[in-house]
Amino acid sequence: MAIIDLSKREVHCKIVYYGPGRCGKTTNLLYIYNAMNSEHRGKMITIDTKGDRTLFFDLLPLNLGKIRGFNIRIQLYTVPGQVMYAATRKLVLKGVDGLVFVADPLKVRKERNIESLADLGRNLEEYDLKFDEMPLVLQYNKRDLVDTPVPTMSVDELTEDLNKELKIEAFEAIAVKGTGVFETLKEISKQTVHHVATKHLLNKQNP
């Protein structure tokens, strides 16, 4: 849930990038961090394993200006995708305001995508949250692999696996090159700020 500081006129929103291991969650945040002016981003915290996989989370505060007279700050997190870090994923989701699910297009990762989305749903339920009550977008990452010999899934196949029932906004991306990264961020930020403003901010101003 967003943190609203009436004395400072600030709203802090939390967006979490979720998905299977090595799907490109951290790559998204690294690209955003490196592409943005230092005046509009905070310090990134990254804790990785020797295998260069996110072990805990990445934190990237972004200043998105004002809405209804409040300064909006968004913090971006990623979760570790490996099965062994289930408890950490659940912990990072605490207080989440918006979600980006990053899918891996490799055919060998098909089941991991599906299980990771199901895992997200189960973890949200632990906090009394549901997909249809949350700002949520999909990102189909690594689309550059389509032109390589590596067996990959098409957008239609990914949609069938992950978005047939959700029917939410989805973006194709190549996170290492920045393709689709800011488009994804812009959409989830817009949804999240609107959600927080209508559900939480108005209640604070009009108790």
Residue pairs with C-beta under 8 A, 6 or more apart in sequence:
1 95
1 97
1 200
2 11
2 12
2 13
2 14
2 97
2 196
2 200
2 201
3 11
3 12
3 95
4 10
4 11
4 12
4 70
4 200
4 201
4 204
5 11
5 12
6 204
8 71
9 69
9 70
9 71
10 70
10 71
10 72
10 73
11 67
11 70
11 71
11 72
11 73
11 196
11 197
11 200
11 201
12 73
12 74
12 75
13 72
13 73
13 74
13 75
13 97
13 98
13 192
13 193
13 196
14 74
14 75
14 77
14 95
14 96
14 97
14 98
15 74
15 75
15 76
15 77
15 96
15 97
15 98
15 99
15 100
15 188
15 189
15 192
16 76
16 77
16 78
16 79
16 92
16 93
16 96
16 98
16 99
16 100
17 25
17 28
17 29
17 76
17 77
17 78
17 79
17 99
17 100
17 102
18 25
18 78
18 79
18 89
18 93
18 99
18 100
18 101
18 102
18 116
18 120
19 25
19 81
19 101
19 102
19 103
19 104
19 113
19 116
20 81
20 103
20 104
20 109
20 112
20 113
20 115
20 116
21 53
21 80
21 81
21 82
21 112
22 53
22 81
22 104
23 81
23 102
23 103
23 104
23 109
23 113
23 116
23 141
23 142
24 102
24 104
24 139
24 141
24 142
24 173
24 175
24 176
25 54
25 78
25 79
25 81
25 102
26 46
26 48
26 54
26 58
26 78
27 141
27 175
27 176
28 78
28 100
28 102
28 139
28 141
28 173
28 175
28 181
28 184
28 185
29 44
29 58
29 60
29 76
29 78
30 44
31 175
31 176
31 178
31 181
32 41
32 60
32 62
32 76
32 181
32 182
32 185
33 41
33 44
33 60
35 178
35 182
36 62
40 62
40 63
41 60
41 61
41 62
41 63
42 59
42 60
42 61
42 62
44 58
44 59
44 60
45 57
45 58
45 59
46 54
46 58
47 54
47 55
47 56
47 57
48 54
48 55
49 55
53 80
53 81
53 82
54 78
54 79
54 80
54 81
55 80
55 85
55 88
56 80
56 88
56 92
57 77
57 78
57 79
57 80
57 88
57 92
58 76
58 77
58 78
59 75
59 76
59 77
60 75
60 76
61 73
61 74
61 75
61 76
62 73
62 74
62 75
62 76
62 189
63 71
63 72
63 73
64 72
64 73
64 74
64 189
64 193
65 71
65 72
66 72
67 193
67 197
67 201
68 197
68 201
68 205
70 201
72 193
74 189
74 192
74 193
76 185
77 92
78 92
79 85
79 88
79 89
79 92
79 93
80 88
80 89
81 112
81 116
86 119
89 119
89 123
90 123
90 126
93 120
93 123
93 124
93 127
94 127
96 124
96 127
96 129
96 134
97 135
97 192
97 195
97 196
98 134
98 135
98 136
98 188
98 189
98 191
98 192
98 195
99 120
99 134
99 135
99 136
99 137
99 188
100 136
100 137
100 138
100 139
100 184
100 185
100 188
101 116
101 117
101 120
101 136
101 137
101 138
101 139
101 162
102 139
102 141
102 175
103 113
103 138
103 139
103 140
103 141
103 158
103 162
104 112
104 113
104 141
104 142
105 140
105 141
105 142
105 143
105 145
105 146
105 152
105 153
105 158
106 142
106 145
106 150
106 151
106 152
106 153
107 151
107 152
107 153
108 151
110 153
110 161
113 158
113 161
113 162
114 161
114 162
117 162
121 130
121 131
124 130
124 131
124 134
131 166
134 195
135 188
135 191
135 192
135 194
135 195
136 166
136 168
136 188
136 191
137 168
137 169
137 170
137 171
137 184
137 187
137 188
137 191
138 162
138 163
138 166
138 168
138 169
138 170
138 171
139 170
139 171
139 172
139 173
139 175
139 180
139 184
140 155
140 158
140 170
140 171
140 172
140 173
141 173
141 174
141 175
141 180
142 152
142 173
142 174
142 175
143 172
143 173
143 174
143 179
143 180
144 174
144 176
144 177
145 152
146 152
146 154
153 161
155 170
155 172
158 170
159 170
163 170
169 187
171 180
171 183
171 184
171 187
172 179
172 180
173 179
173 180
173 181
173 183
173 184
174 180
175 181
